[in-house]
Each structure stands twice: as C-alpha cells, then as structure tokens.
Amino acid sequence: MKNITIVGGGLVGSLAAFYLARRGYNIKVYERRPDLRKTDISAGKSINLVISHRGFTALEKVGLKEEMEKITVPAYGRMTHDTEGNQNFYPYSIHGKAIHSVSRGGLNAALMSKAEEFDNVEFFFDEKCESVDLENATCVFRNYKTGEATTVTSDLVIGADGAFSAVRAEMVKQPRFNYSQEYISAGYKEIHIPAAADGSPQLDLKALHIWPRKEFMLMGLANLDNGFTGTIFGPWEGENSFETVQTEEQVEAYFKKFYPDAIPLIPDYKEQYLNNPASALVIVRCDPWKYKNKVMLVGDAAHAIVPFYGEGMNCGFEDIFVFDNLLDEFGDQDMGNVLDKYSKQRQPNGNAIADLSLRNFIEMRDLVADPNFILRKKIEGKIYKDHPEQWMPLYSQVKFTNIQYADALATAHKQDEIMAEVLAMPDIENKWDDPKIAEFVLNKI
Ligand SMILES: Cc1cc2nc3c(=O)[nH]c(=O)nc-3n(C[C@H](O)[C@H](O)[C@H](O)COP(=O)(O)OP(=O)(O)OC[C@H]3O[C@@H](n4cnc5c(N)ncnc54)[C@H](O)[C@@H]3O)c2cc1C
C-alpha cells in the first residue's frame, strides 16, 4: 500500500493524515471548505470542545500531546448555577483529573500544520467529494472555485468527512450495510460570554459551568482568552423552546427566569440569542465501517453522536489510534483483514458511546441538580477512593481511561442496579459513608 486519499480535513482527517504520513504513505487530503488557517471561516459546529484522555492518548502516541495541551484550558469539575445564582462545584475526579477545553479551529489548524510538515502529505481545499467508486478506491472531487472535477485513485480511501459523509453515502448502497440517522428533539445555540473589560475571566476558569433546567440547559466552556463559549441546549418545540423564545421580550423573560446570573456577564445576550443560529443534533450509526480492503470510515462519518459526553472527537481520535495499533500488529499486507478487525473492534464502541452520550444529556440538564444524584456521586466517590480496583464511576471510565466504551456501558448498567438498591435504603443520606454500604456494594459486583 502506497497511496491514501483522505476525504475531509476536519479534526479526525487531519490527525489521520499525520499518523499515516509517519508510516511513509503518500497522503492526499481533500477538504470541501477553504483552508481555515487562511480565511475567517468558522470551523463548523461548536466554537470550542473538550479533549480528554482518549484524545490525548492518540496525540501522545505520535508525540503531539504536549504541544496540543498548551492550547487547552483544563476544567476540574462542574460548576452548577441555580436560578438564585448560587454556584456549587462538583469535581470530575477524586484524583484531581481534568477535561480540557480547546478551540475547534485552533486544534484543527494545528493538526493540519503538523501533518503538512511531512513531505508526503498534501491538502487540497475547496474540493468536495462528489462520488466514490468503492471497488477501485476512486473518488471524484469538484473544486468550488474553478468548477473542475478531479478523479483520484489510491490504494485506500479514508472517509473522514463527518456526519453527512459522501463516502458513507456510497457504502449505504451496498447490500447488508446497516445505517440509521436520528435527530434528537433538542438543538443548540451558542452565546459568547466575554472576558471582563480588564481581560479577567467572569466565571471560574477551572470549571465547566452548567445551568441545568431539566428540559434544557446553558453550558459554559472556557476559551484561552478568558472568555467562555456558552451553549444553550434546548427543545426545538414546546415550552421554553427555540420555537417559543423568539422575540426580544421572550428572550429577556427566558434569561431572567432561568439564567439570571448570566445576564450581567453577557451585555448583548438578546442580540446574540436572536442572531445566532440554532443547530440540530444528529446520531448516525452504521455497520460495517469498511468496504473490503479499499475504504474505511473514521470519526463522525462512522459515528455521529450527541455532544453531551464531549466524546465525539475523542472517539474519532481513538479510531485512528486503534487503526494504527492494528497496522503495528498486522502490517498492511492484508488490508482486508486489518479493516475487518478495525470495524469489528470499533463499531460496538461507537454504538456504546452514542448511548452513553444520550444518557449524559439527562444527567447534565436534569440530574446534576437532583439531591439523589449528588448523593450517589458522593457514595461512588467514597467507594472508588477506598476500593479503586473494584469500582470506578462511569464518568471516570469514559473520560479518564481507555476502557472500551462498550465495557463502560455494560458496567454502568450493573452499577445503576446496585446504586438503586443503595439509594432506597432507609436513612441513606446519613450513613452513606458507612463501610457497611461499601461492603454491600462490593458484594454485589
Ligand atoms: C455542539 C457540539 C459540541 C461538541 N463538543 C464536543 C466535545 O466537547 N468533545 C468532543 O470530543 N466532541 C465534541 N463534539 C463532536 C465533534 O465535533 C465531532 O465528533 C468531530 O468534529 C468529528 O470530527 P470529524 O473530523 O470526524 O468530522 P468533522 O469535524 O465534521 O469534519 C469533517 C470534515 O469533512 C469535510 N467534508 C464534509 N463533506 C465533505 C465532502 N463531501 N468532501 C470533502 N470534504 C468534506 C468537512 O468540511 C469537515 O471539514 C461536539 C459536537 C457538537 C455539534
């Protein structure tokens, strides 16, 4: 194998280019959009996003972790804001571990530039993939500026072209290719929370901020300039939805009622709310993630998930890490075998993180303000601290380890059952740290 075509120069496609260039392949990356390092375009989707352990593991393997970590802001826990403006901090980890906020455009640009340092990598911009001949690993791209079509044949095509992948669209036509796409009933809208006039942060930088309001929430994630990107996640229709909060008066009433302490932080919140678009959230599942020895899917092209665990990109980076490990183990003589193993290993994990992410939406918008949930976190934290080999909270498994997502999900079901029994015990709020509770729990595992 010599030549690889990567369709899509987003976060995952750019990392794939770096990884595979190291192996000496000739890499051509075709990206539909202009070069985001040269134009003032948004990098799409959210302005910033969370990179955590799995993402860093993938960066570390190829020596990029340290450099990329420098452009992140760590968050050590959730800061919840109630409607009275009270704030409560809940650490993510009893070991002081953090998740890291990073600019999407900044990270994407940095990865592209790192990949381009290899002589055997070329990026082509404004090139939209129009069709793929799977059997021959041939793609046709159309240049937005010139209108010209280019046909490219290589040994392997990597579909890294996101949730609405053109590569996957060809695979869908194959017999026995499974595919589903589902929009959830919530969407999102971003609102910028600037730094104060003197440049200092208006919110605690070390936390991810949440205003949980059951059916909807506001979330704030720090940027390097001491500002925060706020995101309202809420229903498209019905009470307190994007459909019903539409006028200046309605926006003011909505903020005054639900996010009163955010108002002084965002002088132009009404303009932003009215002018910034609301975007949809989609879940895509498919199987298999490859075609023979010729084509593979990575990142959102294989598994678009809702963003509530902040794992979409992390999972995509893990795809590349796992593929590279398979190349280490099996070489590239029999790519059909490697792609088969890649697909079989990753697909159940893609499904699991899709489920886990939906589950975390409920936790973030709703449960974080629920006393029972907070009590459960305390109990789990105590057991984890005293018996780390036997019990690890789900959040830690997902965010701070490389445990397979499918295994984490299976453990979570078991943990839910046990914790339901514990929380039903009389007077549990006063005896939650009694060693007998831990003993009961550990006996159930
Ligand atoms: C609101 C929101 C918040 C999120 N927060 C997080 C988070 O905190 N942490 C996290 O890990 N994940 C998060 N995600 C998920 C994350 O954004 C995605 O998982 C990640 O962007 C996937 O990267 P990708 O490269 O696979 O796809 P994309 O980022 O979608 O990149 C695909 C690229 O392919 C290009 N392309 C598309 N079609 C074609 C074509 N036909 N021809 C050529 N090029 C094409 C696109 O222009 C794009 O550059 C969030 C998502 C959303 C919506």
The ligand as a Gaussian input file, in Angstrom:
#p B3LYP/6-31G(d) Opt

LIG

0 1
 C      -22.217000      21.399000      19.733000
 C      -21.186000      20.325000      19.648000
 C      -20.262000      20.200000      20.673000
 C      -19.302000      19.191000      20.632000
 N      -18.440000      19.056000      21.673000
 C      -17.527000      18.052000      21.659000
 C      -16.597000      17.911000      22.728000
 O      -16.630000      18.676000      23.694000
 N      -15.667000      16.911000      22.661000
 C      -15.627000      16.036000      21.608000
 O      -14.778000      15.128000      21.625000
 N      -16.505000      16.142000      20.591000
 C      -17.438000      17.136000      20.581000
 N      -18.310000      17.263000      19.535000
 C      -18.234000      16.296000      18.443000
 C      -17.135000      16.695000      17.466000
 O      -17.428000      17.969000      16.962000
 C      -17.060000      15.697000      16.324000
 O      -17.043000      14.404000      16.798000
 C      -15.798000      15.966000      15.489000
 O      -15.869000      17.223000      14.883000
 C      -15.653000      14.880000      14.449000
 O      -14.552000      15.175000      13.646000
 P      -14.524000      14.634000      12.147000
 O      -13.233000      15.109000      11.604000
 O      -14.865000      13.197000      12.117000
 O      -15.761000      15.370000      11.451000
 P      -15.951000      16.900000      11.155000
 O      -15.410000      17.728000      12.241000
 O      -17.383000      17.072000      10.776000
 O      -15.046000      17.147000       9.863000
 C      -15.393000      16.616000       8.618000
 C      -14.688000      17.422000       7.550000
 O      -15.018000      16.875000       6.291000
 C      -15.362000      17.918000       5.396000
 N      -16.295000      17.375000       4.415000
 C      -17.594000      17.034000       4.602000
 N      -18.123000      16.550000       3.477000
 C      -17.134000      16.568000       2.544000
 C      -17.073000      16.189000       1.178000
 N      -18.146000      15.710000       0.523000
 N      -15.889000      16.354000       0.511000
 C      -14.788000      16.852000       1.150000
 N      -14.803000      17.240000       2.450000
 C      -15.959000      17.096000       3.136000
 C      -15.972000      18.994000       6.275000
 O      -15.919000      20.286000       5.671000
 C      -15.131000      18.886000       7.536000
 O      -14.003000      19.719000       7.496000
 C      -19.278000      18.276000      19.542000
 C      -20.209000      18.402000      18.519000
 C      -21.150000      19.423000      18.559000
 C      -22.145000      19.524000      17.455000

